[in-house]
């Protein structure tokens, strides 16, 4: 039990509680402790009956059953793996910045969910975080099923195609990619490459609640700012190892 406690405490703060709330709320719905309909996003009760908890519970709840259990576990794996990498990598020492990015992605999921009647937000939210990590680590080699290997920048699209082939879906993945791309563009690409203002900087009160620390991480490289002169350098970043499907990443030079 002490090993589990040590592992649990080692998981970064936001990743830890996002994963915990997801598992707990999904199990509560699975065993019928709360009617699962009260946990999903539904426009009418949210607006007309003021059930304001629905956007939050729709993020954490996922219906676990014989046909969805494996997909739920894969989602939890992606959540843990890529949220942890972002939190301890590009956002290391900047908890308010990471929390603000999560809030932005979640708000986009809620708005789209209300517009298109999307009751569950776990899929697009997890894919949006995975997409941001993949954009920050484009040249990292990742391994997928059956020994296939490719650059991380293609992973979200592989998952989209994979789900379309297996289940005829893909809408959730596409929404996650679009939300992740918007988040990445506003937070990194627009200010760094196009010289625009930083549109996703957290407000001062979040910085007070989650103050910056001095820890510096080592995974992911933001897009480089364009040089003001004609003599420009490449915009690539440092590449750090890959990972095996279903396992943690392996550090190594490229």
Phi and psi restraints in degrees (value plus and minus 20) as a CYANA .aco file:
   2 UNK   PHI     -85.3   -45.3
   2 UNK   PSI     -53.3   -13.3
   3 UNK   PHI     -84.9   -44.9
   3 UNK   PSI     -61.9   -21.9
   4 UNK   PHI     -84.9   -44.9
   4 UNK   PSI     -61.7   -21.7
   5 UNK   PHI     -83.2   -43.2
   5 UNK   PSI     -61.1   -21.1
   6 UNK   PHI     -84.2   -44.2
   6 UNK   PSI     -62.7   -22.7
   7 UNK   PHI     -83.6   -43.6
   7 UNK   PSI     -65.5   -25.5
   8 UNK   PHI     -80.5   -40.5
   8 UNK   PSI     -63.4   -23.4
   9 UNK   PHI     -90.1   -50.1
   9 UNK   PSI     -39.4     0.6
  10 UNK   PHI    -103.1   -63.1
  10 UNK   PSI     -35.5     4.5
  11 UNK   PHI     -90.5   -50.5
  11 UNK   PSI     114.7   154.7
  12 UNK   PHI     -74.9   -34.9
  12 UNK   PSI     132.6   172.6
  13 UNK   PHI     -72.9   -32.9
  13 UNK   PSI     -78.7   -38.7
  14 UNK   PHI     -89.6   -49.6
  14 UNK   PSI     -58.0   -18.0
  15 UNK   PHI     -83.1   -43.1
  15 UNK   PSI     -61.8   -21.8
  16 UNK   PHI     -79.3   -39.3
  16 UNK   PSI     -69.0   -29.0
  17 UNK   PHI     -99.8   -59.8
  17 UNK   PSI     -47.4    -7.4
  18 UNK   PHI     -84.5   -44.5
  18 UNK   PSI     -66.7   -26.7
  19 UNK   PHI     -86.2   -46.2
  19 UNK   PSI     -61.5   -21.5
  20 UNK   PHI     -82.5   -42.5
  20 UNK   PSI     -68.6   -28.6
  21 UNK   PHI     -82.6   -42.6
  21 UNK   PSI     -56.7   -16.7
  22 UNK   PHI     -83.2   -43.2
  22 UNK   PSI     -67.8   -27.8
  23 UNK   PHI     -87.0   -47.0
  23 UNK   PSI     -66.0   -26.0
  24 UNK   PHI     -84.5   -44.5
  24 UNK   PSI     -68.7   -28.7
  25 UNK   PHI     -88.2   -48.2
  25 UNK   PSI     -55.2   -15.2
  26 UNK   PHI     -87.2   -47.2
  26 UNK   PSI     -58.7   -18.7
  27 UNK   PHI     -89.4   -49.4
  27 UNK   PSI     -55.9   -15.9
  28 UNK   PHI     -80.8   -40.8
  28 UNK   PSI     -64.0   -24.0
  29 UNK   PHI     -88.4   -48.4
  29 UNK   PSI     -56.2   -16.2
  30 UNK   PHI     -83.2   -43.2
  30 UNK   PSI     -60.7   -20.7
  31 UNK   PHI    -112.6   -72.6
  31 UNK   PSI     -12.2    27.8
  32 UNK   PHI      52.6    92.6
  32 UNK   PSI       0.1    40.1
  33 UNK   PHI     -88.2   -48.2
  33 UNK   PSI     -49.2    -9.2
  34 UNK   PHI    -154.1  -114.1
  34 UNK   PSI     118.7   158.7
  35 UNK   PHI     -79.7   -39.7
  35 UNK   PSI     100.6   140.6
  36 UNK   PHI     -80.9   -40.9
  36 UNK   PSI     -44.2    -4.2
  37 UNK   PHI     -82.4   -42.4
  37 UNK   PSI     -50.3   -10.3
  38 UNK   PHI     -93.2   -53.2
  38 UNK   PSI     -25.7    14.3
  39 UNK   PHI    -125.3   -85.3
  39 UNK   PSI     -30.6     9.4
  40 UNK   PHI    -114.6   -74.6
  40 UNK   PSI     145.7   185.7
  41 UNK   PHI    -105.2   -65.2
  41 UNK   PSI     100.2   140.2
  42 UNK   PHI    -157.6  -117.6
  42 UNK   PSI     105.8   145.8
  43 UNK   PHI     -80.4   -40.4
  43 UNK   PSI     -68.2   -28.2
  44 UNK   PHI     -82.1   -42.1
  44 UNK   PSI     -76.0   -36.0
  45 UNK   PHI     -86.6   -46.6
  45 UNK   PSI     -48.6    -8.6
  46 UNK   PHI     -87.3   -47.3
  46 UNK   PSI     -63.6   -23.6
  47 UNK   PHI    -107.5   -67.5
  47 UNK   PSI     -68.4   -28.4
  48 UNK   PHI    -106.4   -66.4
  48 UNK   PSI     -47.9    -7.9
  49 UNK   PHI    -128.0   -88.0
  49 UNK   PSI     -13.7    26.3
  50 UNK   PHI      36.3    76.3
  50 UNK   PSI      19.9    59.9
  51 UNK   PHI    -107.5   -67.5
  51 UNK   PSI      58.1    98.1
  52 UNK   PHI     -95.5   -55.5
  52 UNK   PSI     -27.5    12.5
  53 UNK   PHI     -98.9   -58.9
  53 UNK   PSI     -35.0     5.0
  54 UNK   PHI     -80.5   -40.5
  54 UNK   PSI     -61.8   -21.8
  55 UNK   PHI     -80.6   -40.6
  55 UNK   PSI     -49.3    -9.3
  56 UNK   PHI     -99.2   -59.2
  56 UNK   PSI     -69.3   -29.3
  57 UNK   PHI     -87.1   -47.1
  57 UNK   PSI     -50.0   -10.0
  58 UNK   PHI     -86.6   -46.6
  58 UNK   PSI     -44.1    -4.1
  59 UNK   PHI     -93.8   -53.8
  59 UNK   PSI     -61.4   -21.4
  60 UNK   PHI    -110.4   -70.4
  60 UNK   PSI     -49.2    -9.2
  61 UNK   PHI    -103.8   -63.8
  61 UNK   PSI     118.0   158.0
  62 UNK   PHI    -160.9  -120.9
  62 UNK   PSI     109.3   149.3
  63 UNK   PHI     -90.1   -50.1
  63 UNK   PSI      96.0   136.0
  64 UNK   PHI    -114.6   -74.6
  64 UNK   PSI     107.2   147.2
  65 UNK   PHI    -177.0  -137.0
  65 UNK   PSI    -198.7  -158.7
  66 UNK   PHI     -77.0   -37.0
  66 UNK   PSI     -53.8   -13.8
  67 UNK   PHI    -111.7   -71.7
  67 UNK   PSI     -30.2     9.8
  68 UNK   PHI    -141.8  -101.8
  68 UNK   PSI     -27.6    12.4
  69 UNK   PHI     -80.6   -40.6
  69 UNK   PSI     -63.8   -23.8
  70 UNK   PHI     -85.9   -45.9
  70 UNK   PSI     -61.6   -21.6
  71 UNK   PHI     -83.1   -43.1
  71 UNK   PSI     -57.8   -17.8
  72 UNK   PHI     -82.5   -42.5
  72 UNK   PSI     -63.8   -23.8
  73 UNK   PHI     -84.0   -44.0
  73 UNK   PSI     -59.8   -19.8
  74 UNK   PHI     -83.0   -43.0
  74 UNK   PSI     -62.6   -22.6
  75 UNK   PHI     -80.9   -40.9
  75 UNK   PSI     -62.9   -22.9
  76 UNK   PHI     -83.5   -43.5
  76 UNK   PSI     -58.6   -18.6
  77 UNK   PHI     -82.4   -42.4
  77 UNK   PSI     -66.8   -26.8
  78 UNK   PHI     -83.9   -43.9
  78 UNK   PSI     -63.3   -23.3
  79 UNK   PHI     -76.1   -36.1
  79 UNK   PSI     -73.4   -33.4
  80 UNK   PHI     -82.8   -42.8
  80 UNK   PSI     -66.3   -26.3
  81 UNK   PHI     -88.4   -48.4
  81 UNK   PSI     -71.6   -31.6
  82 UNK   PHI    -107.9   -67.9
  82 UNK   PSI     -51.8   -11.8
  83 UNK   PHI     -85.4   -45.4
  83 UNK   PSI     -60.8   -20.8
  84 UNK   PHI     -82.6   -42.6
  84 UNK   PSI     -62.1   -22.1
  85 UNK   PHI     -84.9   -44.9
  85 UNK   PSI     -60.0   -20.0
  86 UNK   PHI     -86.8   -46.8
  86 UNK   PSI     -64.3   -24.3
  87 UNK   PHI     -86.4   -46.4
  87 UNK   PSI     -54.3   -14.3
  88 UNK   PHI    -118.9   -78.9
  88 UNK   PSI     -20.0    20.0
  89 UNK   PHI    -130.4   -90.4
  89 UNK   PSI    -120.5   -80.5
  90 UNK   PHI     -78.9   -38.9
  90 UNK   PSI     -53.7   -13.7
  91 UNK   PHI    -121.2   -81.2
  91 UNK   PSI      -5.4    34.6
  92 UNK   PHI     -81.0   -41.0
  92 UNK   PSI     111.7   151.7
  93 UNK   PHI      59.2    99.2
  93 UNK   PSI     -20.1    19.9
  94 UNK   PHI    -150.2  -110.2
  94 UNK   PSI      45.0    85.0
  95 UNK   PHI     -81.9   -41.9
  95 UNK   PSI     -55.8   -15.8
  96 UNK   PHI     -84.5   -44.5
  96 UNK   PSI     -57.1   -17.1
  97 UNK   PHI     -85.6   -45.6
  97 UNK   PSI     -61.4   -21.4
  98 UNK   PHI     -89.1   -49.1
  98 UNK   PSI     -61.5   -21.5
  99 UNK   PHI     -82.9   -42.9
  99 UNK   PSI     -58.5   -18.5
 100 UNK   PHI     -87.5   -47.5
 100 UNK   PSI     -57.1   -17.1
 101 UNK   PHI     -83.8   -43.8
 101 UNK   PSI     -63.0   -23.0
 102 UNK   PHI     -81.6   -41.6
 102 UNK   PSI     -61.4   -21.4
 103 UNK   PHI     -82.1   -42.1
 103 UNK   PSI     -62.3   -22.3
 104 UNK   PHI     -83.3   -43.3
 104 UNK   PSI     -67.9   -27.9
 105 UNK   PHI     -80.7   -40.7
 105 UNK   PSI     -62.7   -22.7
 106 UNK   PHI     -83.3   -43.3
 106 UNK   PSI     -62.9   -22.9
 107 UNK   PHI     -81.7   -41.7
 107 UNK   PSI     -59.8   -19.8
 108 UNK   PHI     -83.6   -43.6
 108 UNK   PSI     -61.4   -21.4
 109 UNK   PHI     -81.1   -41.1
 109 UNK   PSI     -62.1   -22.1
 110 UNK   PHI     -85.9   -45.9
 110 UNK   PSI     -65.7   -25.7
 111 UNK   PHI     -81.4   -41.4
 111 UNK   PSI     -67.5   -27.5
 112 UNK   PHI     -85.1   -45.1
 112 UNK   PSI     -60.3   -20.3
 113 UNK   PHI     -80.3   -40.3
 113 UNK   PSI     -59.7   -19.7
 114 UNK   PHI     -90.7   -50.7
 114 UNK   PSI     -53.8   -13.8
 115 UNK   PHI     -94.0   -54.0
 115 UNK   PSI     -56.4   -16.4
 116 UNK   PHI    -131.7   -91.7
 116 UNK   PSI      -7.7    32.3
 117 UNK   PHI      40.8    80.8
 117 UNK   PSI      35.5    75.5
 118 UNK   PHI    -121.5   -81.5
 118 UNK   PSI      88.7   128.7
 119 UNK   PHI     -98.2   -58.2
 119 UNK   PSI     -45.3    -5.3
 120 UNK   PHI    -141.3  -101.3
 120 UNK   PSI     118.4   158.4
 121 UNK   PHI    -135.1   -95.1
 121 UNK   PSI     -18.3    21.7
 122 UNK   PHI     -83.9   -43.9
 122 UNK   PSI     -66.9   -26.9
 123 UNK   PHI     -77.9   -37.9
 123 UNK   PSI     -77.6   -37.6
 124 UNK   PHI     -85.1   -45.1
 124 UNK   PSI     -52.6   -12.6
 125 UNK   PHI     -86.6   -46.6
 125 UNK   PSI     -66.3   -26.3
 126 UNK   PHI     -84.6   -44.6
 126 UNK   PSI     -62.9   -22.9
 127 UNK   PHI     -85.0   -45.0
 127 UNK   PSI     -52.7   -12.7
 128 UNK   PHI     -86.2   -46.2
 128 UNK   PSI     -59.7   -19.7
 129 UNK   PHI     -89.6   -49.6
 129 UNK   PSI     -63.0   -23.0
 130 UNK   PHI     -79.1   -39.1
 130 UNK   PSI     -61.1   -21.1
 131 UNK   PHI     -82.8   -42.8
 131 UNK   PSI     -63.4   -23.4
 132 UNK   PHI     -81.0   -41.0
 132 UNK   PSI     -64.2   -24.2
 133 UNK   PHI     -82.0   -42.0
 133 UNK   PSI     -62.4   -22.4
 134 UNK   PHI     -84.2   -44.2
 134 UNK   PSI     -55.8   -15.8
 135 UNK   PHI     -90.8   -50.8
 135 UNK   PSI     -52.1   -12.1
 136 UNK   PHI     -99.7   -59.7
 136 UNK   PSI     -34.1     5.9
 137 UNK   PHI    -152.8  -112.8
 137 UNK   PSI      31.5    71.5
 138 UNK   PHI     -77.1   -37.1
 138 UNK   PSI     -58.4   -18.4
 139 UNK   PHI    -114.9   -74.9
 139 UNK   PSI     -16.6    23.4
 140 UNK   PHI     -88.1   -48.1
 140 UNK   PSI     114.2   154.2
 141 UNK   PHI    -107.0   -67.0
 141 UNK   PSI     104.8   144.8
 142 UNK   PHI    -134.4   -94.4
 142 UNK   PSI     132.1   172.1
 143 UNK   PHI    -127.9   -87.9
 143 UNK   PSI     113.5   153.5
 144 UNK   PHI    -132.7   -92.7
 144 UNK   PSI    -190.3  -150.3
 145 UNK   PHI     -82.3   -42.3
 145 UNK   PSI     135.3   175.3
 146 UNK   PHI      42.1    82.1
 146 UNK   PSI       3.9    43.9
 147 UNK   PHI      58.4    98.4
 147 UNK   PSI     -12.3    27.7
 148 UNK   PHI     -90.3   -50.3
 148 UNK   PSI     121.3   161.3
 149 UNK   PHI    -152.7  -112.7
 149 UNK   PSI     118.2   158.2
 150 UNK   PHI    -180.1  -140.1
 150 UNK   PSI     151.5   191.5
 151 UNK   PHI     -91.2   -51.2
 151 UNK   PSI     129.9   169.9
 152 UNK   PHI     -80.1   -40.1
 152 UNK   PSI     -49.2    -9.2
 153 UNK   PHI     -80.9   -40.9
 153 UNK   PSI     -40.9    -0.9
 154 UNK   PHI    -113.8   -73.8
 154 UNK   PSI     -29.8    10.2
 155 UNK   PHI     -78.6   -38.6
 155 UNK   PSI     -67.7   -27.7
 156 UNK   PHI     -78.2   -38.2
 156 UNK   PSI     -56.8   -16.8
 157 UNK   PHI     -94.4   -54.4
 157 UNK   PSI     -52.5   -12.5
 158 UNK   PHI     -84.7   -44.7
 158 UNK   PSI     -62.2   -22.2
 159 UNK   PHI     -83.9   -43.9
 159 UNK   PSI     -59.0   -19.0
 160 UNK   PHI     -80.8   -40.8
 160 UNK   PSI     -69.0   -29.0
 161 UNK   PHI     -85.9   -45.9
 161 UNK   PSI     -59.0   -19.0
 162 UNK   PHI     -81.7   -41.7
 162 UNK   PSI     -63.8   -23.8
 163 UNK   PHI     -91.3   -51.3
 163 UNK   PSI     -54.5   -14.5
 164 UNK   PHI     -84.0   -44.0
 164 UNK   PSI     -58.9   -18.9
 165 UNK   PHI     -92.4   -52.4
 165 UNK   PSI     -63.2   -23.2
 166 UNK   PHI     -96.2   -56.2
 166 UNK   PSI     -62.9   -22.9
 167 UNK   PHI    -143.4  -103.4
 167 UNK   PSI     -21.1    18.9
 168 UNK   PHI      53.0    93.0
 168 UNK   PSI      -6.3    33.7
 169 UNK   PHI    -112.8   -72.8
 169 UNK   PSI    -158.5  -118.5
 170 UNK   PHI      95.6   135.6
 170 UNK   PSI     -33.8     6.2
 171 UNK   PHI     -84.9   -44.9
 171 UNK   PSI     -64.7   -24.7
 172 UNK   PHI     -80.8   -40.8
 172 UNK   PSI     -64.8   -24.8
 173 UNK   PHI     -83.6   -43.6
 173 UNK   PSI     -61.3   -21.3
 174 UNK   PHI     -84.2   -44.2
 174 UNK   PSI     -61.5   -21.5
 175 UNK   PHI     -83.2   -43.2
 175 UNK   PSI     -61.7   -21.7
 176 UNK   PHI     -82.3   -42.3
 176 UNK   PSI     -59.7   -19.7
 177 UNK   PHI     -84.5   -44.5
 177 UNK   PSI     -64.0   -24.0
 178 UNK   PHI     -84.1   -44.1
 178 UNK   PSI     -63.7   -23.7
 179 UNK   PHI     -86.5   -46.5
 179 UNK   PSI     -63.4   -23.4
 180 UNK   PHI     -82.4   -42.4
 180 UNK   PSI     -59.1   -19.1
 181 UNK   PHI     -85.7   -45.7
 181 UNK   PSI     -61.3   -21.3
 182 UNK   PHI     -82.6   -42.6
 182 UNK   PSI     -64.8   -24.8
 183 UNK   PHI     -82.3   -42.3
 183 UNK   PSI     -65.8   -25.8
 184 UNK   PHI     -83.5   -43.5
 184 UNK   PSI     -61.9   -21.9
 185 UNK   PHI     -83.6   -43.6
 185 UNK   PSI     -67.2   -27.2
 186 UNK   PHI     -90.0   -50.0
 186 UNK   PSI     -54.6   -14.6
 187 UNK   PHI    -107.0   -67.0
 187 UNK   PSI     -53.7   -13.7
 188 UNK   PHI    -140.9  -100.9
 188 UNK   PSI     -76.1   -36.1
 189 UNK   PHI     -89.2   -49.2
 189 UNK   PSI     -65.5   -25.5
 190 UNK   PHI     -83.6   -43.6
 190 UNK   PSI     -71.5   -31.5
 191 UNK   PHI     -91.2   -51.2
 191 UNK   PSI     -52.9   -12.9
 192 UNK   PHI    -101.9   -61.9
 192 UNK   PSI     -64.7   -24.7
 193 UNK   PHI    -116.1   -76.1
 193 UNK   PSI     -48.5    -8.5
 194 UNK   PHI    -129.4   -89.4
 194 UNK   PSI     -20.2    19.8
 195 UNK   PHI      51.0    91.0
 195 UNK   PSI      -1.7    38.3
 196 UNK   PHI    -102.9   -62.9
 196 UNK   PSI     154.1   194.1
 197 UNK   PHI     -90.6   -50.6
 197 UNK   PSI     133.0   173.0
 198 UNK   PHI     -96.1   -56.1
 198 UNK   PSI      85.8   125.8
 199 UNK   PHI    -107.4   -67.4
 199 UNK   PSI     -33.2     6.8
 200 UNK   PHI    -136.9   -96.9
 200 UNK   PSI       9.3    49.3
 201 UNK   PHI     -91.9   -51.9
 201 UNK   PSI     114.3   154.3
 202 UNK   PHI     -88.2   -48.2
 202 UNK   PSI     128.5   168.5
 203 UNK   PHI     -86.8   -46.8
 203 UNK   PSI     144.1   184.1
 204 UNK   PHI     -82.0   -42.0
 204 UNK   PSI     -55.0   -15.0
 205 UNK   PHI     -87.4   -47.4
 205 UNK   PSI     -50.7   -10.7
 206 UNK   PHI     -90.0   -50.0
 206 UNK   PSI     -56.0   -16.0
 207 UNK   PHI     -85.1   -45.1
 207 UNK   PSI     -50.2   -10.2
 208 UNK   PHI     -94.1   -54.1
 208 UNK   PSI     -58.3   -18.3
 209 UNK   PHI     -91.9   -51.9
 209 UNK   PSI     -63.5   -23.5
 210 UNK   PHI    -140.3  -100.3
 210 UNK   PSI      57.7    97.7
 211 UNK   PHI     -86.9   -46.9
 211 UNK   PSI     132.4   172.4
 212 UNK   PHI     -85.1   -45.1
 212 UNK   PSI     129.5   169.5
 213 UNK   PHI    -136.8   -96.8
 213 UNK   PSI     157.1   197.1
 214 UNK   PHI    -112.5   -72.5
 214 UNK   PSI     -21.5    18.5
 215 UNK   PHI     -85.3   -45.3
 215 UNK   PSI     116.6   156.6
 216 UNK   PHI    -139.0   -99.0
 216 UNK   PSI     103.3   143.3
 217 UNK   PHI    -108.1   -68.1
 217 UNK   PSI    -196.7  -156.7
 218 UNK   PHI    -157.8  -117.8
 218 UNK   PSI      -1.7    38.3
 219 UNK   PHI    -143.2  -103.2
 219 UNK   PSI     106.7   146.7
 220 UNK   PHI      76.1   116.1
 220 UNK   PSI     119.9   159.9
 221 UNK   PHI    -152.1  -112.1
 221 UNK   PSI     105.8   145.8
 222 UNK   PHI     -88.7   -48.7
 222 UNK   PSI     134.1   174.1
 223 UNK   PHI     -77.3   -37.3
 223 UNK   PSI     122.2   162.2
 224 UNK   PHI    -100.7   -60.7
 224 UNK   PSI     123.0   163.0
 225 UNK   PHI     -86.8   -46.8
 225 UNK   PSI     125.1   165.1
 226 UNK   PHI     -89.8   -49.8
 226 UNK   PSI     117.5   157.5
 227 UNK   PHI     -89.4   -49.4
 227 UNK   PSI     120.3   160.3
 228 UNK   PHI     -91.8   -51.8
 228 UNK   PSI     -38.8     1.2
 229 UNK   PHI    -122.3   -82.3
 229 UNK   PSI     154.1   194.1
 230 UNK   PHI     -93.3   -53.3
 230 UNK   PSI     -40.4    -0.4
 231 UNK   PHI    -104.3   -64.3
 231 UNK   PSI      74.7   114.7
 232 UNK   PHI    -130.4   -90.4
 232 UNK   PSI     134.0   174.0
 233 UNK   PHI    -119.6   -79.6
 233 UNK   PSI     151.6   191.6
 234 UNK   PHI     -90.0   -50.0
 234 UNK   PSI     133.0   173.0
 235 UNK   PHI    -117.2   -77.2
 235 UNK   PSI      -9.9    30.1
 236 UNK   PHI     -92.9   -52.9
 236 UNK   PSI     144.5   184.5
 237 UNK   PHI    -139.1   -99.1
 237 UNK   PSI    -198.8  -158.8
 238 UNK   PHI     -91.8   -51.8
 238 UNK   PSI     118.7   158.7
 239 UNK   PHI    -124.1   -84.1
 239 UNK   PSI     114.2   154.2
 240 UNK   PHI    -146.1  -106.1
 240 UNK   PSI      98.3   138.3
 241 UNK   PHI      -1.7    38.3
 241 UNK   PSI    -195.4  -155.4
 242 UNK   PHI    -147.2  -107.2
 242 UNK   PSI    -178.2  -138.2
 243 UNK   PHI    -169.4  -129.4
 243 UNK   PSI     138.4   178.4
 244 UNK   PHI    -117.6   -77.6
 244 UNK   PSI     122.6   162.6
 245 UNK   PHI     -76.3   -36.3
 245 UNK   PSI     105.1   145.1
 246 UNK   PHI      65.1   105.1
 246 UNK   PSI     -21.4    18.6
 247 UNK   PHI    -147.5  -107.5
 247 UNK   PSI     155.6   195.6
 248 UNK   PHI     -95.4   -55.4
 248 UNK   PSI     152.3   192.3
 249 UNK   PHI     -99.5   -59.5
 249 UNK   PSI     140.0   180.0
 250 UNK   PHI    -138.7   -98.7
 250 UNK   PSI     104.9   144.9
 251 UNK   PHI     -97.0   -57.0
 251 UNK   PSI     125.3   165.3
 252 UNK   PHI     156.0   196.0
 252 UNK   PSI     134.7   174.7
 253 UNK   PHI     -95.8   -55.8
 253 UNK   PSI     139.0   179.0
